[in-house]
Amino acid sequence: MRADKVRLIFILLVLFVSVTFMLYPPAPSAKGFWGHLFGNIRLGLDIKGGSRLDYVMVGKQPTPNLSNQVVTVLRRRLDDANFTEAIVSAVGNNGIRVEIPGIDNPKKAEKIIGQKAQLYFAQVLDQVRSSVKPAPKIGFSYSGAEWLQSKKSTDVWYLVNKHIKVGAGSLQLSGNHVTNARASVDTQSGGWKIDLTFDSKGATIFFNITNALVGKQLAIVMDNYVLSAPVVRTAIQGGSAEITGNFTYDQAQELSALIRSGNLPVSLNLSEEQTLGPTLGSDVIRRSLIVGLIGVLLVIIYMLIYYMGAMGVVAVIALFYNAFFVFGMLALTHGILTLPGIAGIILTVGTTIDGNVIIFERVKEEMRTGKTMRASISAGFNKSLAVIIDANITTLITAFVLYYFGTGSIKGFAVTMTIGILGTIFTSLVVSRYILELMAPLIKNKYATISKQPESIKGSENR
């Protein structure tokens, strides 16, 4: 397959994926063309607002150190759930305030943070269907067992015991041994699942438990609800497990974030909930967006004037292509867009133009040597490759450092900048090249020299 056809396939595939995630699933509150096009991009507290939840810590004597610990856990929990722009702060002696962008339903916000996330594994001794909690069972084998409700079905109850019988003794396995939890696609039953990874001690305990419960159910319990109770088919080695249950994407993300972020040291009682409007006034937002659009428009006009003809058009097309890529990836990753994030996107406008300028100037240098247009384009892109990669890799390293060490708005800025830089590399080296080669027959090499008949010197005849 020719290289230009391969480039076209990748260009169309990336564009299709970007537009698909921008439009699907349709945003329920979207209105008009622009509302449907950008409806799946979540906006931050400064642009759209969100929800504010005020909590009171109970269970331990409040101290500044305890408050900081709770704030840290909640901050990590929200970051893991992709709410990088959320604000968590201590209020007074025993209060915690959480402001989450992009959620206008406080109940949904409460699901993310209002749990202690105490996870453990338990042996299933019995299972019944009942609209009320079953009566306790009496007997030696039921010592320490309790009835817990299924998280998925309110009329399903499991009799579980966290002291799992293994040989002559018993073992316990809590969420403290879980080193990682992440959402992934359940290819067997559909929907999403949560993959768990244990530390070395937890892996050994998990193997002994599953070895003792082959053919029996093992419940995965969190906050006194049974998330899943799969049948153990074989002893599981390697320290990995999964929570299945046909979860939606949001459910799997929230659950994995709760497990991964660790247990809260105290219980949080909700004292007040409130829906917030934008922290910035609508006039400030409108002016900021107008200024950003004016800046982009001036860049476009400059490129069209400076590179009159095909190169200017290619630069503008690459710019819009990169914009669709950035917004599509934000919709795909459920990123939150704030004004700092918009600044990161505008920054990528400059990097996209820089990349095209480097390439176009190199192409013009090749044209001055008398090469054909196609040969100049090929040589120009090949010789610009190392410069483009080096320049953008250094920026990516900076973005990764900001994301790793930063929180809140810094993380949001780093995310949009990272996506924009990746888009810049692709549009500069693939999209621009394909379009420029497509338009090569229309471009005249004004630097080509006009061939002339060589002058000759004739000697004079002696007469």
Phi, psi and omega in degrees: 000135182293152184297324181293327177290322177297318178298317180298319179298314180294320179299312181292323181295313179296318179295320180296315179297317182298311182292324180300313182286339174287329185259337186233137356287152183300133178291125184298331184261008184289140178226135178076177183296309183292328178296319178287326182290321183246015185293336182270005177263118182284138182254152186278180180299325184288333183261314187247333186098199181173221182235145175240130180236128177251128182239156172243128180281131178228153177113334179218159176294120183294135176221160177303323180294319178295318178299317179297323179295316179296316179300319180297314180296315180294321178298315179293322180296317180290322176298318179295331179271013178071018174260064186291341182267003180293154180243125178237129182211153175275139181234118180069207183279322186225024181252150176229128178245132180235127176241117186246124180280157172076003178238112180263006177244104182303331181296321178293320178296324182295329180297329185285324189241346189273026180233151177278345176058049177271107186255138172204164179255145184216152177278134179269120180261334181198161179212130180221163172254126182200144178281345178232165181293127181296160178288150179299148176263140183258141177145160183296321184289344181258010180296125180085358181274154178214154178275128177233143183278147176289141178288332184270325182232118185290343181261010179250128181236142179241136171268110188236156177224121181287343174272093187278126183287121178228107183064229180274352181240205180214157179230153174235144178224113182254174179290350178294340179269358179277120181268337179203149176215128181217150179278141177211163181286133176272099185285345183272310184249001180087169181075208183235158179222172179243123177267129180249146175231131182260158170285178186299318179293316179296324179297320179293315179297317181297320178297314181297322180293311181294330177293326181278339186249024178300128183086358180241168181272142175238118183273141172252113190246136173219129180051045176064026171233141177275112180286319181201150180222069183286157175275130179284116182273328181202161176296133187256119178254166176097351176075029179233146177208173180216147175255114180251165180159023179053047179290152169283170180300313181298318180296316181294320179294315181295317182293316180295325177294319179297316181291316186290328187281348178096168182277142173287140181285346181222168172272148179245120176261124180289124180255332181201142175227146186205142174270129185260147169272176179302135179289335174261144179294153181300329180292320178295317180298315182298316180294320180297316180294320180297315179300317179297318180293322178297317178300315179296318181297319179296322177297317180298315180298317180299315181295322180293325180283314184293314179256069181300130179107214190295319184296320177296319178295319179298318180298319180292317179298317179298323180296313179291324178298316179296325178297316177296322178297314182298311181293325177295319179290327175296319177293321181293317183272001181058035177289159181252127183261123177237178178299318173300325177295319176297323176299322177296323178293316179298325176299323179290338173300315178297318181292324178296314179295318179303316180299317180291323178298315179303314183292314184297319179294324178292322177297318180297323177297320178293325179295325181294339179280356178095007179289160175291166183298315181295320179293323179293319179296314181298314181292321180298316179291319181297321182279345178267348187303310184296321180294315180298314182296312182299314183297319183279330178296319179297322177292322178297320179300317178298317180297320179296320178296317179299319181291319185290316184265343184271169175222164173058231185299330179295317177298316180299318177297317181296322181296309182296323179293320179297313179299318180296320180294317177299319176296323179298314180300315182293313183292322181293316188268339183245303185295308182300320181295315182297314183293320180295319177293327178294326183265004183305318180298339182271351184262127178262137179277095183286350180269353183293138179280146178274124182290138179233159175288132180295142178286150180231155179244126178250140177281149180276146180277138176277123179252000000 
